[in-house]
Amino acid sequence: MTVRLLAVLMSLILIPAARGAEPTATITAREIQAHVNFLASDLLQGRDSGHLGAEVAALYVATHLARCGFKPLADDWQIPFELPGAAGPGQALLAFGERVLNDPARVAVWGFSGTGKVSGEAASGGAADSNGKIVIAPGGQSSDTDLEQARGFVERGAVAVLFVTDNDEFQVRRRPDGRRMTGPPRRDRRNGDNGVQGGYLEPKGAFAKLSSGETLQVPVARVTRLLGAELLEAVEGGASVSLEITRDGVDQSTNVVGWLEGSDPELKHEYVLVGAHYDHVGADDLGQIWNGADDNASGTSAVLEFADALHSMDRAPRRSIVLAAWGAEERGLVGSKAFVRDCPIPLQQVAAYMNLDMISRNDPGFVDVVHSSDDLLEMMRASAGRHELEVNEGQAFYLNASDTAAFVENEVPCVFPFTDIHADYHRPTDDPDRIDADKAMRVARSAFDVVLQVANADERPAFTAPARDSRRGGARSRRLGFRPKGGAEEAGIAVEQVSPGSVAETAGLLPGDVLMRVGQSPVTNSGELRRALASQTRNQPFELEVLRDGQPVVLQATFDK
């Protein structure tokens, strides 16, 4: 049995709700857990874009939408788009003279490199004639600079480019490619200004190029200083050069998009769009799989449950409903941006966009809501209250960190319920047994109620420009700026990492500390921490009590204005 066939069979296990059922009640924790169990199983190998696991996830979604009576929005259920940088980090094979190397510690591939094999004469970057030649030039420290230089060499006829760097070695990092964090790439402490990307130690800026920059049609690699000297010496002696760059996936991914026609003759030409990204970051070459249960099998499962709920209705909502599973979100929001760029429906006819991304973790009583519509925020607040959830107005920063970005840019009213970052985020521990399916159900039901309200209302919600101060958020969304450590503590919240320049760092919080109290409030989980921080007054010092090496230490912290 093929994996693709298994995806279809798995999608048949959950039977769509019968007509006439109460729509919201058809969204259940049991079914969400079942969807997550499949989408975040080891079988799908982390759903990395351009790989088989992501294809299987897309087929699973398409099969389910079809069974629930939806129709493909375009010619097919899956709308393809180009995947910049192809799938996975590049592998380089370099040969000159008697040397043949495929060592990523000495030959690394830029994210914007094309694939293929070229052999022949080499020339320096300053040579007058580079037509048909492999150009060797100094560089390799900036993706922006190297991309611009490489583009110029290609315009002059170069068939490949090799940059000679000042590095003695590239550090090989065995981790999934394309891990788009919510902030800049992490820095390698031994190398100061360098960040880790794509399996190798990349100079600052490489991350963005792999995620969203252009891809050249020729191989482009970087070599270490000593290898570069050997290469230049061999070329001066008349040696030819061969460079082959391969990637382990394909250079396309897809969005899965279906629609249900509205029942109102006038309003059915307007749309309420619901989306969640189905991809994650894949597996590494040590066999670890980043299953992405919360990120974002949880949101994808909610979209599938929306299809069930809509199928159960005797009469469709007044406006048409579009359900989408986006590909390549982890590569830089590529799928949703491609959809907006070549939208099959007029964007001005999209009444609202509901984004579902990470909805199944942290305090069961709270959900953050990020938005570009005050109307949608208030609808979400009222709906969440009916499902035993308290709404925190989330940081506007996240509108640019998920698939809402392209819609906000086009002034589409958006709402994004989000249960926040946790210790398993973008780690191989984000597994199905760690989600809170009941919380995911209540978030999904709250979101579905809002979708129905918008779909049936006489008036559309208004767009509200997000706050410019995108990282601080409102009074209820303050952050100290640290990452909690996974695993339960008997008391307190263990600190794994402290963000540079954060309130926590300024206060003196250190990795290894266990945070016990904020102000007068003991804290043992994210919900208690959130409430304790919300109660603090800006520009007024408050205490942080921590255990450091088993001893209590009191620190002073302040949220400035």
N, C-alpha and C positions, 0 to 999 in steps of 0.2 A: 504494500500500500504506500503510495507516495504521500509526502508531507502535505502537498496541496489538497489531495483528496481528503486527508484527515481533517484539514481545516473546514472543508464543506460538511463533513459528517459531524464534526463537533458543533457547528452552527445549527444543526438540525435537532440537537438534543433539547434545547430550550424552545418550547412551543410558544408562539406568540399568543398573547392574551386574547380571549374571546371577545367578540363584539358586545358592546353594552356594559362591559366592566367599568368600574370607576377608574378613570385613566391614571391618576396619580398613584392609586393603590397598586397598580400593576408593576410599579418600580419597587423591587424587593431586594433586601440584603442578600438573600440566597442566590438570586440570579446575578447580581453584581459580582459576588464572590466567584460564581461559576465562570463568568466571562474573564475575570482577572486570572483565575487559575489557569485558563488556557493561554491567554495572551502573554502572561508573564511566566510561562513554563520554560524550562530549559530547552524544550523542543524548538522554540522560536529563537534561541540563541541571542536574545537581547534586542531583536527587531531593528537591527542596524540598517539604515537606509541603503538601498542598492544591494542588499543581501536577501537570501531566501526567506529568513524569518520575517522580515518586513513584508515580503510578498504574500506570505501565508496570512499574516495579520490583515492585510488589505483585502484578501479574498474572503476571509472570515467575516469582515464587516460588510462587504458587498453582498454576500449570500444572505446575511441576516436582514439587511435593508430590503432586499428583493422579497423575502418571505413575509415581510410586514407590509407589503403593498406599495412600497415606494418605487419610483421610476428613476432611472439615471438622469442626472441633470444635463449631461452632454451625450455624445454618441455612445459612450460606454460608461459603466460604473466607475472605472478608474481613469482619471484624467492625468496623463503623463506630464512630467516636467524634467528639465535638465538638472542634474545633480552636480553643482560646481565641485571640482576637486575629485569627482568620482567617489567610489565607495572605499573607505579605508585608507590608511596611510600608504604612501607609495614605497615600493621596494626598488632599489637601484642595483644594477649589475654593471660595473665599470671595468673595462679591459683596455690595457695599453702595453705594448711590448710583450713581456712575459707575465705581466701582472693581470690577475683576474680577481676582482673584489666584489663582494656583496655584503660588506660589513657596515651596518647602519651607524656604528660608532665612528666611521670614517667617511662614509658617503651617505648623505641624507637628502631627502626629496622635499622640495618646496610644495606647499599645498596647491599652488596655482600651476604646477607642472602638468603637461600632457603626458600621455602614455605612448609606448612604442619603442622600437629599437632603431638606432642610427649608427652607422659606422663610416669612418672616413678620415679625411684630413682635418686637423685642428688649426685654429688661428687665434691670436690674441684679440682681446676686446678692442684694442686700438688699431688693428690691421685695417688697411683700406678695403681689402676684399674679404668678406665673410660669407659670400654666397655659396651655399651648399656645404658649409663647414660647421664643425663643432667649435663654438667660441668659448675660450677660457678667459675669465676676467676676475679681478679682485672683487670681493663683496661678501655676501652671505650673512650680513649682520642686520639687515632690515628687509622685510618682505616688500614694503612699499617701494624702496629704492631698487631692489633687485627686480621686481616686476616691471618697473619702468625701464630699467636697462635691458632686461630680457626682451621686452616688447620691441625696443629699438633694434636689437640684434636680429630679431625675427623679421622685422621690416626690411632689413638689409640682406635677408636670405639665409640666416643661420638656421641649421637644422636641429641644433641642440645647444644648450648653454650649461657650462660648468663654472660655478663661482668658487674661488679659492678664499677660504676664510682665515681668520686669525685663531680659530679654535684648535686646541691640541687633540680634542676628542669631543664627539657628540654623545651626550648621555642618553642611553636607550631607556625609555620608560615603557614598561609592559602594561599598557592600559588601553582601554578602548579609544578609538579615534573620534574626533569631532565632539568632544564633551563640552557643550556650551553652558558655561556656568552663568549665574546671575550677576556676575561682576567680571573684572578683568581676569586673565589667566593667572594662576598662582606663580610666584617667583621661586626660583631655585636659590636657596640661601648661599650656596657655594659660588654662584655665578652672578649674583647681584641683579642685573637688569634683564635677565633672561627668563622666559616663561615656558612651561611645558605644553607641548601641543603635538598631536598626531603621532605619538609614540617616540618622538625625539625631542631633544632640548632645542627649542626654536627661539630665535630672537623675538623681542617684543614686536607685536603686530602680526605675527604669523597666523595667529588664531583667526583673526577676522578675515584674512584672505582665504583660508580654507572654507570658512563658513559661507561667505557671501561674495567673494571677489571673482574676477574673471579667471577662466582656465585657458592657458595657452595651448596651442596645438603641437608644441614640441616638448621634448623632455628637458627638464631643468632640475639640476641637482647642485649640491654644495659639497665640497671636500675639505678635509682638515688641512692645516698649514703644511705639515710635513708631506702628506700625500700630494698636495698641490705642487710642492717643489719637485717631487719625483715625476709627476705628470708633465710639468713644463720641461724638465730635462729630457724626458723621453721624446717629447714632441720636437724639441730642437734637434734631436738625433734622427728625426725622420719617422718616428713611430706613428702609426695610425691609432685612432681612438674609437672605442665602441661604448655606447651608453644605452642601456635598456631600462626602462621604467615600467613597472607593472603595478596594478592595484587588484585587490582580491574581490572586487565587486563590479557592478555595472554602473553606468553613468546616467541612469534615469531612476526616478522614483515616481510615485503616483499619489494623487489625492483621490479618495473615494467619496463621491458626492451623489446623494439621492434627494428627491423632492416629493412632496405631497401637495397636490393642487388645493388651493383654498376654496371654500364654498361660497364666498361672497363674489358676485359677478364683477364688482368694482375693485374690492380690496385684494382679490386673488392675484392681481398683478403686482402686489407688494409682497415682500418676503421677510420672514423671521429666520435668521441663519443661526444654527447651533454647530459648534465645531470642537474637536479635541484631537490632539496629535497622537497617532498610534505608534510612532517610531520611538526607539530609545537608542542607547549607545553601543550595543553589541557585546562582544566577548573579546577577551585578550588571548595572547598566545600561550598563556599559562593554564588555560582552561576555565578561568573564572568568567561567569556570565552575569552581566548587569541586566537583570530581568525587568527592571522598571515597573514594578507592580503599582506603586502610587503614581509614578512618573513614566507613562501616563496611561497604563492599562485601566486605572480607575476612571479617568475622564472618558476614555473610549467606551468603557462599559456603560457609563451613564448615557452616552449617545445611543447605544444599542437599546437601552431600556426606554429611552424617549421614543424610539421607533415602535416598540411594543405598545407603549401607552397610547400613541397616536393611532395605531392600528385598532385598538380596542374601542375607539370612539365611533358612534353611529353616524356622526356628521363631522366632517373635517372642520378645523378652525377657519375663520373668515379669510385670513391671509394665508398664503402658501408657506409651507415650512420646508426649509432646506437643512438636511443633516449632512455633516462633513466629517471625515476622518483625514486629518492632514498628515502628509509625509514630510520627513526631513526637517521637523521643527528643531531637532537637536543640532542640525547643521547650520543654523542661523535663520530659522523661520522660513525656510526656502519654499515649502509647499504652499503655505497660506499666502505668501507674497506672490507666488506664481499665479495662484487663483485670482487674486485681486488684480494683478497685471493684465490677465487675459480673462476677465470675469465673464462667464456665460450668461449672467443676468446683469441688468443695469445696476450699478452700485447705488445710485440715487434711489432705487426702489427697495433697498434693504432697510427695513424699519428698525432693526436692531440685530446685534450679534451677541450671542451668549457663548462664552469660552469656558470650557471645562478642562482644567489642567491641575492635577494633584488635588484630589478632593477626599482623601481617605485616611488622614493621619492627624496626630496631635490631639489637643483637648477636645473631647466629644461634644462640648457645649458651645464651641465657637467656630465661626468661619470668617475669614477675611473676604471682603468684597472690594475689588478694584473696579473702576468704572470710568466711562467718559459720558455719563448721563446721570444727573441728579435724579431724574425721574426713575430710571432703572434701579438706582441704589435704594430709593425708598420702597419700590416694589419688592426688591430682594429682602429688605429689612423686615417688611410685613410678612412676606411668605416664610422666611426663615423662622420667624417667631412662632408661626403655626406648627413648625416641625421641630420645636425645642432646640433652636439654634440662636445664639446671640451673634449679631453682625458687628465686626470691627471694620471700619473703613480702611482698606489696605493701602499700601504705598503705591503711588502712581507709577513708580519705577517699573513695576511688573507689567504694565501695559506694553512696554517696549521689550520685555523679556519673554513674552509668549505670543501666541498667534493673533492676539488683539492688535499688534503693532501696525500692520498694513491697513486695518480697518479704521483705527483711530486717525491715522495719517489722512485718510479720506473722509474724516468727520462722520463716520458711522457711529451711532450710539452703541456703546459696548458695556457689557457687564461680565465680570470674571470672578466667580466664587473660587476661593483658593484656601486650602487648609495649612499652608505655610511650609517652609523648609524644615527638614528634620535630619537626624543623624545618619539616616540611610540614603539621603538624597545623593544621586549619582555615585552609588556604591553597589558592590555586588550583593549587599544585604537587603536591597529593596525588593523583597520577595513577597509572594501572595499571602503567606501566613502572618505578615506584619500589618496588613491593612485593617482598618476598622470598617467593615462592610456596612454596619448599621449607620455609622456617620456618613459614609458615602451615599447611602440610600437617602438619608435626610437632606443632604446637600442637593442631590439630584432631584428629589421631589420638590424642594424649594425652587430650584432653577426651572423645573418643568412648569410649575404654577406661574412663574413670571413669563415664560415663553407663551403659554396659553393666554395670559392676560394681555400681552402685547399683540398677539395674533388676532384677538377678538375685539380690541378697543377701537373706538371711532377715530381717535387721534394717535399719531405716532409719538414715541418718547423723543424728547429734545436732546440734542448733542450738547455736552458740557465740556469745554476744553479742560484737560487734566492740569493739575497744579504743576507749575514749573519746578518747584522744589521737590524733585521726584524721589529722593532717597529718605527724607525725614518722615513723610507721612503726617497724619493728623495726630491729635493728642492721644488717641487710642491705639496708635500704631507705632509707638516709640520702640526703638531697638537699642540694646546696649552695644551690640556688635561683637558677638562671639558665637562660635559653633559648639553646641553641646556634644558630649561624647556619647556614643551608642552604648546601650546596656543600662540596666536599672541600678540606681543607687538606693541604699536604704533610706537616705534623706538627701535633699538638695539636688542640684543639677551640676553634673561634672562638666568642666570646661575643657574642650579639646583644642580649640584654636581661637585666638583673639584677632579681630580685624585691625589692621593698621589705621591709625587716626580716629578710631572709634571712641565712644564714651567709655567703653570698658577698658581700652588701653590707657586712656588718660587717667582713669581711676586707679590703675595699677593691677587690674585683673590679669592672671597668668594662666597659661595652659597647665592643667593638673589641679587647679583650684576646684573646690566644690562650693557652688553658690548656695547659701543657706537662707539668706534673708535679703529683701529689698525694702528699704525704709523700715516700717514696722511689720511687714508681712512676710511670713515664712514662704518659701517657694520650693515645690517638689516636682512641678511639671510646667509645660509651656503655658497652659492656661493661667495658672497662678502667677507666673512671671509676667505675662501680658497685663493682667489686672493690676499687679503691683506697680508696674512701670507707668500704666495709664494714670495712676493716682498721684504721681509726682508732678510738682509744679516746675515749669521751666524757669531756669536761672536760679533755682533754689537747691542747694546741696542736699543729698540724701545718702544714707548709709547702704553699703553693700557688705554683708557679713559673709565671709568665706572660710572654709576649712583649708588650710595650707599645710601640707605635711602633718595632718592630724590636729593642728592647732588653730583655734579661731583667730581670724584677722579681720579688722573692720576697715573698710576703704570708704573714701568719699567720692561720690559721683555727682555730675550735674548735667542736665539737658539745657544747653544754652538756647537763646532765643532764635 
